[in-house]
Amino acid sequence: MAAAVKMYSTRFCPYCIRARTLLDSKGVTYTDIGVDGQPALRREMSAISGRSTVPQIWIGKHHVGGFDDLARLERQGQLDELLQLTQ
């Protein structure tokens, strides 16, 4: 079973759009939690990630971070491996 992917994002954030594009290009199914105008969800995201910027991405129980972190994993050839891990 592949790891579940969860992302907190906003609709128009360029980094969120790039993260969605990368995940979509890999055929990854993910839960996209929109925090636009949702202060409670943004607080939840900040509380569990320790960060206040979007996107914040988890693969299984592993907190990847933002788009730059996701792209770094892809460049290093580690993203596919992480996506294949089970929870």
N, CA, C and O atoms as a Tinker XYZ file with bonds, in Angstrom:
   348  protein
     1  N      0.844000   -1.190000    0.000000    73     2
     2  CA     0.000000    0.000000    0.000000    64     1     3
     3  C      0.883000    1.244000    0.000000    63     2     4     5
     4  O      1.795000    1.347000    0.820000    81     3
     5  N      0.635000    2.168000   -0.883000    73     3     6
     6  CA     1.428000    3.394000   -0.952000    64     5     7
     7  C      1.037000    4.330000    0.191000    63     6     8     9
     8  O     -0.088000    4.298000    0.689000    81     7
     9  N      1.980000    5.146000    0.582000    73     7    10
    10  CA     1.752000    6.085000    1.673000    64     9    11
    11  C      0.722000    7.137000    1.269000    63    10    12    13
    12  O      0.694000    7.581000    0.121000    81    11
    13  N     -0.109000    7.523000    2.209000    73    11    14
    14  CA    -1.081000    8.582000    1.968000    64    13    15
    15  C     -0.352000    9.921000    1.941000    63    14    16    17
    16  O      0.577000   10.148000    2.716000    81    15
    17  N     -0.779000   10.795000    1.049000    73    15    18
    18  CA    -0.169000   12.111000    0.924000    64    17    19
    19  C     -1.215000   13.147000    1.298000    63    18    20    21
    20  O     -2.353000   13.101000    0.831000    81    19
    21  N     -0.810000   14.085000    2.153000    73    19    22
    22  CA    -1.697000   15.151000    2.610000    64    21    23
    23  C     -0.974000   16.473000    2.426000    63    22    24    25
    24  O      0.211000   16.591000    2.735000    81    23
    25  N     -1.698000   17.472000    1.916000    73    23    26
    26  CA    -1.093000   18.783000    1.707000    64    25    27
    27  C     -2.066000   19.865000    2.165000    63    26    28    29
    28  O     -3.236000   19.868000    1.784000    81    27
    29  N     -1.563000   20.780000    2.986000    73    27    30
    30  CA    -2.306000   21.983000    3.334000    64    29    31
    31  C     -1.868000   23.043000    2.326000    63    30    32    33
    32  O     -0.674000   23.223000    2.090000    81    31
    33  N     -2.837000   23.747000    1.730000    73    31    34
    34  CA    -2.490000   24.687000    0.673000    64    33    35
    35  C     -3.523000   25.803000    0.566000    63    34    36    37
    36  O     -4.538000   25.815000    1.263000    81    35
    37  N     -3.228000   26.735000   -0.329000    73    35    38
    38  CA    -4.203000   27.729000   -0.750000    64    37    39
    39  C     -4.346000   27.602000   -2.265000    63    38    40    41
    40  O     -3.477000   27.046000   -2.936000    81    39
    41  N     -5.433000   28.115000   -2.784000    73    39    42
    42  CA    -5.718000   27.945000   -4.213000    64    41    43
    43  C     -4.717000   28.638000   -5.120000    63    42    44    45
    44  O     -4.340000   28.081000   -6.151000    81    43
    45  N     -4.276000   29.843000   -4.763000    73    43    46
    46  CA    -3.503000   30.645000   -5.699000    64    45    47
    47  C     -2.032000   30.784000   -5.352000    63    46    48    49
    48  O     -1.308000   31.502000   -6.042000    81    47
    49  N     -1.578000   30.131000   -4.321000    73    47    50
    50  CA    -0.166000   30.164000   -3.946000    64    49    51
    51  C      0.643000   29.477000   -5.050000    63    50    52    53
    52  O      0.358000   28.330000   -5.392000    81    51
    53  N      1.656000   30.166000   -5.618000    73    51    54
    54  CA     2.419000   29.544000   -6.706000    64    53    55
    55  C      3.155000   28.274000   -6.282000    63    54    56    57
    56  O      3.318000   27.359000   -7.089000    81    55
    57  N      3.596000   28.209000   -5.040000    73    55    58
    58  CA     4.286000   27.008000   -4.567000    64    57    59
    59  C      3.305000   25.845000   -4.387000    63    58    60    61
    60  O      3.657000   24.686000   -4.606000    81    59
    61  N      2.084000   26.165000   -3.991000    73    59    62
    62  CA     1.045000   25.129000   -3.879000    64    61    63
    63  C      0.711000   24.578000   -5.261000    63    62    64    65
    64  O      0.564000   23.369000   -5.435000    81    63
    65  N      0.596000   25.457000   -6.227000    73    63    66
    66  CA     0.304000   25.038000   -7.598000    64    65    67
    67  C      1.426000   24.150000   -8.123000    63    66    68    69
    68  O      1.162000   23.134000   -8.766000    81    67
    69  N      2.670000   24.522000   -7.855000    73    67    70
    70  CA     3.805000   23.711000   -8.310000    64    69    71
    71  C      3.829000   22.351000   -7.618000    63    70    72    73
    72  O      4.157000   21.341000   -8.242000    81    71
    73  N      3.481000   22.323000   -6.330000    73    71    74
    74  CA     3.435000   21.037000   -5.605000    64    73    75
    75  C      2.352000   20.144000   -6.196000    63    74    76    77
    76  O      2.576000   18.951000   -6.402000    81    75
    77  N      1.173000   20.715000   -6.470000    73    75    78
    78  CA     0.093000   19.937000   -7.086000    64    77    79
    79  C      0.527000   19.400000   -8.451000    63    78    80    81
    80  O      0.270000   18.242000   -8.780000    81    79
    81  N      1.183000   20.243000   -9.237000    73    79    82
    82  CA     1.639000   19.850000  -10.568000    64    81    83
    83  C      2.617000   18.689000  -10.485000    63    82    84    85
    84  O      2.524000   17.741000  -11.265000    81    83
    85  N      3.562000   18.755000   -9.539000    73    83    86
    86  CA     4.542000   17.674000   -9.381000    64    85    87
    87  C      3.856000   16.379000   -8.948000    63    86    88    89
    88  O      4.117000   15.316000   -9.510000    81    87
    89  N      2.987000   16.471000   -7.960000    73    87    90
    90  CA     2.287000   15.270000   -7.491000    64    89    91
    91  C      1.387000   14.701000   -8.581000    63    90    92    93
    92  O      1.325000   13.485000   -8.764000    81    91
    93  N      0.689000   15.575000   -9.306000    73    91    94
    94  CA    -0.178000   15.119000  -10.396000    64    93    95
    95  C      0.636000   14.434000  -11.493000    63    94    96    97
    96  O      0.199000   13.431000  -12.057000    81    95
    97  N      1.819000   14.972000  -11.795000    73    95    98
    98  CA     2.655000   14.392000  -12.855000    64    97    99
    99  C      3.118000   12.984000  -12.496000    63    98   100   101
   100  O      3.442000   12.190000  -13.378000    81    99
   101  N      3.148000   12.679000  -11.208000    73    99   102
   102  CA     3.545000   11.356000  -10.739000    64   101   103
   103  C      2.345000   10.439000  -10.536000    63   102   104   105
   104  O      2.497000    9.278000  -10.157000    81   103
   105  N      1.150000   10.969000  -10.790000    73   103   106
   106  CA    -0.060000   10.163000  -10.622000    64   105   107
   107  C     -0.403000    9.901000   -9.167000    63   106   108   109
   108  O     -1.070000    8.917000   -8.847000    81   107
   109  N      0.053000   10.783000   -8.284000    73   107   110
   110  CA    -0.163000   10.613000   -6.847000    64   109   111
   111  C     -1.560000   11.120000   -6.470000    63   110   112   113
   112  O     -1.961000   12.217000   -6.861000    81   111
   113  N     -2.278000   10.318000   -5.720000    73   111   114
   114  CA    -3.543000   10.749000   -5.144000    64   113   115
   115  C     -3.216000   11.372000   -3.791000    63   114   116   117
   116  O     -2.493000   10.780000   -2.989000    81   115
   117  N     -3.739000   12.548000   -3.544000    73   115   118
   118  CA    -3.425000   13.240000   -2.292000    64   117   119
   119  C     -4.656000   13.969000   -1.784000    63   118   120   121
   120  O     -5.575000   14.287000   -2.539000    81   119
   121  N     -4.647000   14.219000   -0.497000    73   119   122
   122  CA    -5.688000   15.014000    0.134000    64   121   123
   123  C     -5.180000   16.442000    0.203000    63   122   124   125
   124  O     -4.143000   16.710000    0.810000    81   123
   125  N     -5.905000   17.353000   -0.415000    73   123   126
   126  CA    -5.522000   18.765000   -0.452000    64   125   127
   127  C     -6.454000   19.530000    0.477000    63   126   128   129
   128  O     -7.641000   19.689000    0.192000    81   127
   129  N     -5.910000   19.995000    1.578000    73   127   130
   130  CA    -6.699000   20.699000    2.590000    64   129   131
   131  C     -6.511000   22.194000    2.377000    63   130   132   133
   132  O     -5.449000   22.745000    2.666000    81   131
   133  N     -7.549000   22.843000    1.871000    73   131   134
   134  CA    -7.485000   24.278000    1.598000    64   133   135
   135  C     -7.622000   25.099000    2.867000    63   134   136   137
   136  O     -8.575000   24.935000    3.629000    81   135
   137  N     -6.661000   25.983000    3.083000    73   135   138
   138  CA    -6.713000   26.834000    4.274000    64   137   139
   139  C     -7.107000   28.274000    3.918000    63   138   140   141
   140  O     -7.047000   29.165000    4.765000    81   139
   141  N     -7.508000   28.493000    2.662000    73   139   142
   142  CA    -7.972000   29.829000    2.251000    64   141   143
   143  C     -9.141000   30.246000    3.137000    63   142   144   145
   144  O    -10.163000   29.561000    3.169000    81   143
   145  N     -9.011000   31.339000    3.845000    73   143   146
   146  CA   -10.113000   31.839000    4.660000    64   145   147
   147  C    -10.540000   30.884000    5.763000    63   146   148   149
   148  O    -11.662000   30.977000    6.260000    81   147
   149  N     -9.674000   29.978000    6.147000    73   147   150
   150  CA    -9.981000   28.984000    7.180000    64   149   151
   151  C     -8.941000   29.088000    8.307000    63   150   152   153
   152  O     -8.036000   28.257000    8.385000    81   151
   153  N     -9.061000   30.083000    9.165000    73   151   154
   154  CA    -8.041000   30.275000   10.203000    64   153   155
   155  C     -7.852000   29.061000   11.114000    63   154   156   157
   156  O     -6.740000   28.808000   11.577000    81   155
   157  N     -8.909000   28.319000   11.373000    73   155   158
   158  CA    -8.769000   27.140000   12.241000    64   157   159
   159  C     -7.900000   26.080000   11.565000    63   158   160   161
   160  O     -7.064000   25.457000   12.219000    81   159
   161  N     -8.091000   25.870000   10.261000    73   159   162
   162  CA    -7.266000   24.893000    9.539000    64   161   163
   163  C     -5.823000   25.363000    9.430000    63   162   164   165
   164  O     -4.899000   24.553000    9.510000    81   163
   165  N     -5.622000   26.674000    9.248000    73   163   166
   166  CA    -4.256000   27.204000    9.188000    64   165   167
   167  C     -3.566000   27.029000   10.535000    63   166   168   169
   168  O     -2.382000   26.696000   10.584000    81   167
   169  N     -4.293000   27.249000   11.631000    73   167   170
   170  CA    -3.715000   27.036000   12.969000    64   169   171
   171  C     -3.375000   25.557000   13.165000    63   170   172   173
   172  O     -2.324000   25.228000   13.714000    81   171
   173  N     -4.261000   24.672000   12.718000    73   171   174
   174  CA    -4.002000   23.234000   12.802000    64   173   175
   175  C     -2.719000   22.889000   12.046000    63   174   176   177
   176  O     -1.866000   22.164000   12.558000    81   175
   177  N     -2.589000   23.409000   10.830000    73   175   178
   178  CA    -1.402000   23.159000   10.012000    64   177   179
   179  C     -0.144000   23.643000   10.734000    63   178   180   181
   180  O      0.854000   22.926000   10.809000    81   179
   181  N     -0.202000   24.858000   11.261000    73   179   182
   182  CA     0.954000   25.423000   11.963000    64   181   183
   183  C      1.313000   24.623000   13.204000    63   182   184   185
   184  O      2.489000   24.423000   13.507000    81   183
   185  N      0.292000   24.167000   13.919000    73   183   186
   186  CA     0.525000   23.412000   15.147000    64   185   187
   187  C      1.223000   22.084000   14.865000    63   186   188   189
   188  O      2.118000   21.685000   15.611000    81   187
   189  N      0.824000   21.398000   13.800000    73   187   190
   190  CA     1.413000   20.081000   13.551000    64   189   191
   191  C      2.692000   20.142000   12.718000    63   190   192   193
   192  O      3.487000   19.203000   12.737000    81   191
   193  N      2.897000   21.246000   11.983000    73   191   194
   194  CA     4.102000   21.343000   11.150000    64   193   195
   195  C      5.176000   22.227000   11.764000    63   194   196   197
   196  O      6.359000   22.081000   11.454000    81   195
   197  N      4.765000   23.148000   12.637000    73   195   198
   198  CA     5.724000   24.117000   13.169000    64   197   199
   199  C      6.032000   25.217000   12.166000    63   198   200   201
   200  O      6.953000   26.006000   12.376000    81   199
   201  N      5.280000   25.278000   11.092000    73   199   202
   202  CA     5.490000   26.278000   10.045000    64   201   203
   203  C      4.162000   26.961000    9.728000    63   202   204   205
   204  O      3.092000   26.383000    9.916000    81   203
   205  N      4.250000   28.202000    9.241000    73   203   206
   206  CA     3.023000   28.936000    8.940000    64   205   207
   207  C      2.816000   29.151000    7.444000    63   206   208   209
   208  O      1.804000   29.724000    7.040000    81   207
   209  N      3.754000   28.704000    6.620000    73   207   210
   210  CA     3.642000   28.906000    5.186000    64   209   211
   211  C      3.017000   27.694000    4.504000    63   210   212   213
   212  O      3.078000   26.575000    5.013000    81   211
   213  N      2.418000   27.938000    3.343000    73   211   214
   214  CA     1.860000   26.857000    2.533000    64   213   215
   215  C      2.719000   26.704000    1.287000    63   214   216   217
   216  O      3.356000   27.659000    0.846000    81   215
   217  N      2.735000   25.515000    0.727000    73   215   218
   218  CA     2.091000   24.300000    1.196000    64   217   219
   219  C      2.888000   23.641000    2.310000    63   218   220   221
   220  O      4.080000   23.899000    2.480000    81   219
   221  N      2.214000   22.790000    3.061000    73   219   222
   222  CA     2.858000   21.884000    4.010000    64   221   223
   223  C      2.405000   20.495000    3.615000    63   222   224   225
   224  O      1.209000   20.220000    3.526000    81   223
   225  N      3.377000   19.616000    3.377000    73   223   226
   226  CA     3.110000   18.326000    2.763000    64   225   227
   227  C      3.600000   17.195000    3.658000    63   226   228   229
   228  O      4.695000   17.251000    4.218000    81   227
   229  N      2.760000   16.163000    3.778000    73   227   230
   230  CA     3.115000   14.937000    4.490000    64   229   231
   231  C      2.986000   13.772000    3.536000    63   230   232   233
   232  O      2.050000   13.707000    2.740000    81   231
   233  N      3.924000   12.857000    3.619000    73   231   234
   234  CA     3.820000   11.579000    2.927000    64   233   235
   235  C      3.815000   10.540000    4.028000    63   234   236   237
   236  O      4.826000   10.312000    4.692000    81   235
   237  N      2.662000    9.912000    4.215000    73   235   238
   238  CA     2.494000    9.049000    5.373000    64   237   239
   239  C      2.646000    9.895000    6.623000    63   238   240   241
   240  O      2.014000   10.945000    6.747000    81   239
   241  N      3.465000    9.453000    7.532000    73   239   242
   242  CA     3.691000   10.199000    8.773000    64   241   243
   243  C      4.898000   11.128000    8.668000    63   242   244   245
   244  O      5.232000   11.830000    9.622000    81   243
   245  N      5.551000   11.127000    7.503000    73   243   246
   246  CA     6.748000   11.942000    7.279000    64   245   247
   247  C      6.364000   13.342000    6.809000    63   246   248   249
   248  O      5.743000   13.503000    5.759000    81   247
   249  N      6.738000   14.357000    7.596000    73   247   250
   250  CA     6.492000   15.743000    7.193000    64   249   251
   251  C      7.594000   16.150000    6.220000    63   250   252   253
   252  O      8.751000   16.311000    6.607000    81   251
   253  N      7.223000   16.312000    4.965000    73   251   254
   254  CA     8.170000   16.697000    3.923000    64   253   255
   255  C      8.544000   18.162000    4.070000    63   254   256   257
   256  O      9.717000   18.519000    3.956000    81   255
   257  N      7.555000   19.014000    4.323000    73   255   258
   258  CA     7.763000   20.458000    4.371000    64   257   259
   259  C      7.006000   21.106000    3.238000    63   258   260   261
   260  O      5.875000   20.724000    2.936000    81   259
   261  N      7.635000   22.097000    2.603000    73   259   262
   262  CA     6.994000   22.830000    1.520000    64   261   263
   263  C      7.389000   22.324000    0.146000    63   262   264   265
   264  O      7.971000   21.248000    0.007000    81   263
   265  N      7.059000   23.125000   -0.877000    73   263   266
   266  CA     7.359000   22.709000   -2.243000    64   265   267
   267  C      8.852000   22.550000   -2.468000    63   266   268   269
   268  O      9.279000   21.588000   -3.105000    81   267
   269  N      9.658000   23.482000   -1.953000    73   267   270
   270  CA    11.109000   23.371000   -2.156000    64   269   271
   271  C     11.636000   22.043000   -1.619000    63   270   272   273
   272  O     12.503000   21.423000   -2.234000    81   271
   273  N     11.123000   21.615000   -0.496000    73   271   274
   274  CA    11.537000   20.342000    0.100000    64   273   275
   275  C     11.083000   19.165000   -0.772000    63   274   276   277
   276  O     11.831000   18.208000   -0.970000    81   275
   277  N      9.863000   19.243000   -1.286000    73   275   278
   278  CA     9.331000   18.206000   -2.164000    64   277   279
   279  C     10.165000   18.116000   -3.446000    63   278   280   281
   280  O     10.518000   17.022000   -3.888000    81   279
   281  N     10.475000   19.270000   -4.036000    73   279   282
   282  CA    11.268000   19.306000   -5.266000    64   281   283
   283  C     12.682000   18.775000   -5.025000    63   282   284   285
   284  O     13.256000   18.113000   -5.890000    81   283
   285  N     13.238000   19.066000   -3.856000    73   283   286
   286  CA    14.577000   18.563000   -3.516000    64   285   287
   287  C     14.569000   17.032000   -3.467000    63   286   288   289
   288  O     15.481000   16.383000   -3.980000    81   287
   289  N     13.540000   16.465000   -2.850000    73   287   290
   290  CA    13.419000   15.004000   -2.817000    64   289   291
   291  C     13.355000   14.434000   -4.237000    63   290   292   293
   292  O     13.968000   13.408000   -4.531000    81   291
   293  N     12.615000   15.101000   -5.100000    73   291   294
   294  CA    12.497000   14.653000   -6.494000    64   293   295
   295  C     13.857000   14.724000   -7.198000    63   294   296   297
   296  O     14.254000   13.772000   -7.869000    81   295
   297  N     14.568000   15.839000   -7.050000    73   295   298
   298  CA    15.888000   15.992000   -7.687000    64   297   299
   299  C     16.883000   14.957000   -7.192000    63   298   300   301
   300  O     17.738000   14.498000   -7.950000    81   299
   301  N     16.775000   14.590000   -5.922000    73   299   302
   302  CA    17.703000   13.628000   -5.325000    64   301   303
   303  C     17.275000   12.181000   -5.583000    63   302   304   305
   304  O     17.951000   11.246000   -5.154000    81   303
   305  N     16.162000   11.999000   -6.279000    73   303   306
   306  CA    15.695000   10.656000   -6.591000    64   305   307
   307  C     15.089000    9.919000   -5.411000    63   306   308   309
   308  O     15.006000    8.691000   -5.428000    81   307
   309  N     14.661000   10.653000   -4.378000    73   307   310
   310  CA    14.127000   10.033000   -3.171000    64   309   311
   311  C     12.607000   10.105000   -3.064000    63   310   312   313
   312  O     12.016000    9.426000   -2.224000    81   311
   313  N     11.971000   10.916000   -3.900000    73   311   314
   314  CA    10.524000   11.107000   -3.767000    64   313   315
   315  C      9.760000    9.826000   -4.086000    63   314   316   317
   316  O      8.860000    9.447000   -3.336000    81   315
   317  N     10.097000    9.158000   -5.174000    73   315   318
   318  CA     9.375000    7.941000   -5.542000    64   317   319
   319  C      9.496000    6.882000   -4.451000    63   318   320   321
   320  O      8.529000    6.187000   -4.137000    81   319
   321  N     10.688000    6.768000   -3.879000    73   319   322
   322  CA    10.903000    5.792000   -2.801000    64   321   323
   323  C     10.027000    6.117000   -1.599000    63   322   324   325
   324  O      9.409000    5.228000   -1.013000    81   323
   325  N      9.977000    7.395000   -1.236000    73   323   326
   326  CA     9.165000    7.810000   -0.094000    64   325   327
   327  C      7.673000    7.570000   -0.365000    63   326   328   329
   328  O      6.927000    7.172000    0.530000    81   327
   329  N      7.260000    7.815000   -1.594000    73   327   330
   330  CA     5.868000    7.594000   -1.955000    64   329   331
   331  C      5.475000    6.127000   -1.881000    63   330   332   333
   332  O      4.300000    5.816000   -1.686000    81   331
   333  N      6.423000    5.230000   -2.031000    73   331   334
   334  CA     6.132000    3.799000   -2.003000    64   333   335
   335  C      6.091000    3.212000   -0.592000    63   334   336   337
   336  O      5.618000    2.093000   -0.394000    81   335
   337  N      6.583000    3.965000    0.379000    73   335   338
   338  CA     6.590000    3.458000    1.762000    64   337   339
   339  C      5.171000    3.279000    2.277000    63   338   340   341
   340  O      4.266000    4.039000    1.931000    81   339
   341  N      4.998000    2.280000    3.092000    73   339   342
   342  CA     3.695000    2.120000    3.733000    64   341   343
   343  C      3.717000    2.884000    5.043000    63   342   344   345
   344  O      4.772000    3.164000    5.612000    81   343
   345  N      2.541000    3.206000    5.494000    73   343   346
   346  CA     2.424000    3.977000    6.738000    64   345   347
   347  C      2.756000    3.126000    7.934000    63   346   348
   348  O      2.710000    3.607000    9.066000    81   347
